[in-house]
Every structure is written in C-alpha cells, then in structure tokens.
Amino acid sequence: MPISVTILGNSSAKPTAKGHPSAQVVNINEQLFLVDAGEGVQRQMAHCGISPLKLRAVFISHLHGDHVFGLFPLLSTLGLYGRRTPLKIYAPRPFGEALEGFLRLFESDLPYTPEWVEVDTTKHQIIFENDTTEIWSLPLRHRVPTAGYLFRQKEPALNVTKYAIERYELDMHQIVAAKRGEDIELESGEIIANDMLTYRPYPPMSYAYCSDTNYSARLAKMCEGVDMLYHEATYDASMQKMAKLRGHSSTTDAAKVAKMAGAGKLLIGHFSSRYKELEPLLQECREIFPETYIAEEKQTFTILEKRNKE
C-alpha cells in the first residue's frame, strides 16, 4: 500500500506571488494527516481536492507563523462543515495557550473538540500508533523548539497464496493458522513451512518530514533507510553561514542528510523568497544526492507499493 504526500506549500516565511508557506498532507494506509499549516492551507487543500473532514490528525513542527497561521481558520471551517469527531493536534509547547485563546475568543461553541497533544521536541519517540501506522517525533535544530515527523507503516499481516490453498487443499482452520505465522501439518503428516504458504502484501514504507533545522547527522541516523525524505533547503550552498545562523539548512545540508540516511528519494522545500528560479537549488542537491526533487506545490509524490512475492 503506497504512501503519498501532497505538497500544499513549499515557501518560507516571506509571502510570494506564487508560493505558499509550509503545509503537506500525508496519506498513509488511507489515513490523512496534515503536516504543518501555513497561511492559506485550506484553500490549497481545496485546489488539490482534499476534504478537510477526512483529516485524522494535525502535526505542527514549531510555532513560527509560516507553519501554523493557517490552522485556526481551518479549525473554524471544520466547524462549519459539521465535524463531530475530535481532532488531535500534535505540537510543541506552548501551542496549548494559542489554541485556548483561539477557542475562548473566536470559537467557543465548535461542534467538535480540537485536542492538543504536546510533542517533546527533545525526544525521538512514538507519538501516534494504531494497528497499521506509527508516527515518531524527530528532534530538530532550530531557533525555537521544533520537531520533524517520521511516518512508518507497520509490517502488514500475512496473506496465504491462492496457489498454496489449492495445492495443499487447505481448510479454513489451516489458512487462519498460516496467517498467524504457523507451519501447517497436512493429513499425510507432511509439515509445510509457513514461508512456503504466505507472503506480505507489501513491504512497510516510511516518510520523514524535516523542517526547519540546521544540518544534523543525528537526524540522518534517526531517518536511516527512509523511503522518502522531505528536508528543508532554505538557502543555496553559497549561503551556508546564513543557514547556520538562522537555524536553517542549505541545499548541500539537505543532500548530505539524505545521503547519510540512505534515503530512497529527497524532496526539498521551504525556499527563501529570494530565489525566483529553483532549478539551481535542485542541481546543487543532485550533485550530492541524485534522487532529489523539488517539492512542487499541488503535486503529489508517491512511494509505490511493492509485493514481496506473488
């Protein structure tokens, strides 16, 4: 089952005529998660055909306006749409104060409950988990407490091949046992190893969102083997000192993290408004990590599913 990421915004703090601040929707196992919510996020969702009512939860990296100012209008709109299910918002402290003020001053009678879940930006740990998915916090190095997020599919349940069912004339009890990972004993006494009967329908996939941050070798280690990595690249390689001073990354920083992590694909974004053309930034990254792509707004990037065996 694929993971897909729809880019709603790829610009940094200063508004531009074309770009929107940081926001993405991650679809993992048919669950939609909003990751950051810069200004204009709900209009961008509408442009991309994404219903906000389908959001399972929201993840905010940090409390700078270009990552959160679009959230509160969205919360109001969800009330107008008649949402009834509580909406969890994962964010660092002191987001709860901002949410409390918004609800008290503007939306005291929403038909649903926005629930703040505090994210400890110093720890790499699971903060969301269900039967199919786990989401980890990623400590980032920015000017204020900041966390990235690592989305992982859990290993899917075993399936029994149609060929095995027919060849060994398996009954329902044997099929259920095989799905539990057990070897199967036939009426003849022959033992059939489980790996001769079953397969995983897809290998677990993963996606990491890393914005905003200085270069971090520790971050690369936490994202080791990730299938797709989004890493901010606010500045070009010539502005390395500025990037470090401002708590951001350059193109080469992003590419080095992807290479060190052994990522399958790198998406770059959070571009400074000074750049009218993004191709030079892309080429700087590709010199170090060839599988780099611009996180183009309104574009969906998909980690394709693969079958282990037929």
Buried (B, 14 or more C-beta within 10 A) or exposed (E): BBBBBBBBBBBBBEBBEEBBBBBBBBBBBEBBBBBBBBBBBBBBBEEBEBEBEEBBBBBBBBBBEBBBBBBBBBBBBBBEEEBEEEBBBBBBEEBBEBBEEBBEEEBEEBEBEBEBBEBBBEEBEEBBEEEBBBBBBBBBBBEEBBBBBBBBBEEBEBBBBEEBBEEBEBEEEBBEBBBEEBEBEEEEEEEBEBEBBBBBEBEBBBBBBBBBBBBBEEBBEBBEEBBBBBBBBBBBBEBBEBBBEBBBBBBBBBBBBBBBBEBBBBBBBBBBBEBEEBEEBBEBBBEBBEBBBBBEBBBBBEBEEEEEEE
